[in-house]
Amino acid sequence: MELVEQMQGAVKVARVSGRIDQGTAAQFQDLLAPLLAPVKAGAAPLLLDFSGVDYISSVGLRVLMLAAKQVKAQQGKIAIAALTPVVAEVFQISRFHLVFPVHPDVATAVTSLA
């Protein structure tokens, strides 16, 4: 599991790759935590690029739920883009597409968030 961050315009994009499961969820949470703190009203929104995520378990979804709650409390913006088919199905079944704005690709998400 890896997380690489970069700015695209006024949006911080974090490209996540690998599996987010029981073995990597804690690492994902640790890598995500410093990116969530500055996501506040008027600050750069955070976009999670999931194009490289090939699997997410319920433990990974829990990390995302906590992230969404934190950003909402801080009045910031967070979104997810480029779900792989397997992860998109997990999001649909678990209704996580209602928790996060989900975009088909990074370019569309950046435009929407900016």
C-alpha positions as CSV (number, residue, x, y, z in Angstrom):
1,M,0.0,0.0,0.0
2,E,1.4,3.4,-1.0
3,L,0.2,6.9,-1.0
4,V,1.9,9.7,-3.1
5,E,0.7,13.2,-2.8
6,Q,0.9,16.2,-5.2
7,M,-0.9,19.4,-5.9
8,Q,-3.0,19.7,-9.1
9,G,-4.0,23.3,-9.3
10,A,-5.8,24.2,-6.0
11,V,-6.5,20.5,-5.1
12,K,-4.2,18.2,-3.1
13,V,-4.3,14.8,-4.9
14,A,-3.2,11.7,-3.0
15,R,-2.7,8.7,-5.3
16,V,-3.4,5.5,-3.3
17,S,-2.2,2.2,-4.7
18,G,-2.3,-1.4,-3.6
19,R,-4.7,-3.3,-1.3
20,I,-6.4,-1.7,1.7
21,D,-7.2,-4.6,4.0
22,Q,-6.6,-5.8,7.5
23,G,-2.8,-5.8,6.9
24,T,-2.5,-2.3,5.5
25,A,-5.4,-0.3,6.9
26,A,-3.4,1.0,9.9
27,Q,-0.6,2.1,7.5
28,F,-3.3,3.8,5.2
29,Q,-4.7,5.6,8.3
30,D,-1.2,6.8,9.4
31,L,-0.4,8.0,5.9
32,L,-3.8,9.7,5.5
33,A,-3.8,11.5,8.9
34,P,-1.4,14.3,8.1
35,L,-3.2,15.0,4.8
36,L,-6.6,15.4,6.6
37,A,-5.6,17.9,9.3
38,P,-5.2,20.9,6.9
39,V,-8.5,20.1,5.0
40,K,-10.6,22.9,6.4
41,A,-13.0,25.5,5.1
42,G,-11.2,27.7,2.6
43,A,-8.2,25.4,2.4
44,A,-7.2,23.1,-0.5
45,P,-9.6,20.2,-0.9
46,L,-8.3,16.6,-0.8
47,L,-8.8,14.2,-3.6
48,L,-8.1,10.5,-3.1
49,D,-7.1,9.0,-6.5
50,F,-8.0,5.3,-6.1
51,S,-7.0,4.3,-9.7
52,G,-4.3,2.1,-8.2
53,V,-6.4,0.5,-5.5
54,D,-7.3,-3.1,-6.5
55,Y,-9.1,-4.1,-3.2
56,I,-10.6,-2.5,-0.1
57,S,-12.0,-4.4,2.8
58,S,-14.4,-3.2,5.5
59,V,-11.4,-2.2,7.7
60,G,-10.3,0.1,4.8
61,L,-13.8,1.5,4.5
62,R,-13.8,2.3,8.2
63,V,-10.6,4.4,7.7
64,L,-12.4,6.3,4.9
65,M,-15.5,6.8,7.1
66,L,-13.4,8.3,9.9
67,A,-11.6,10.5,7.3
68,A,-15.0,11.7,6.0
69,K,-16.2,12.5,9.5
70,Q,-13.1,14.4,10.3
71,V,-13.1,16.5,7.2
72,K,-16.8,17.2,7.6
73,A,-16.2,18.4,11.2
74,Q,-13.4,20.7,9.9
75,Q,-15.8,22.0,7.1
76,G,-13.4,20.9,4.4
77,K,-13.9,19.0,1.1
78,I,-12.8,15.5,0.3
79,A,-13.6,13.3,-2.7
80,I,-12.6,10.1,-4.4
81,A,-11.8,9.5,-8.0
82,A,-11.0,6.7,-10.5
83,L,-12.4,3.7,-8.6
84,T,-11.4,0.4,-10.2
85,P,-14.3,-1.9,-11.0
86,V,-13.9,-4.1,-7.9
87,V,-13.6,-1.2,-5.6
88,A,-16.5,0.6,-7.3
89,E,-18.6,-2.5,-6.6
90,V,-17.6,-2.4,-2.9
91,F,-18.5,1.3,-2.7
92,Q,-21.9,0.6,-4.4
93,I,-22.8,-2.3,-2.1
94,S,-21.7,-0.5,1.0
95,R,-23.3,2.7,-0.2
96,F,-20.0,4.6,0.3
97,H,-20.8,6.5,-2.9
98,L,-23.2,8.4,-0.7
99,V,-20.5,9.2,1.9
100,F,-18.0,10.7,-0.6
101,P,-18.4,12.5,-3.8
102,V,-17.0,9.9,-6.3
103,H,-15.7,11.0,-9.7
104,P,-14.9,8.9,-12.8
105,D,-11.4,10.3,-13.1
106,V,-8.9,12.7,-11.5
107,A,-9.4,15.5,-14.1
108,T,-13.1,15.6,-13.6
109,A,-12.7,15.6,-9.8
110,V,-10.1,18.4,-9.8
111,T,-12.4,20.5,-11.9
112,S,-15.3,19.9,-9.6
113,L,-13.4,20.6,-6.4
114,A,-11.5,23.7,-7.6
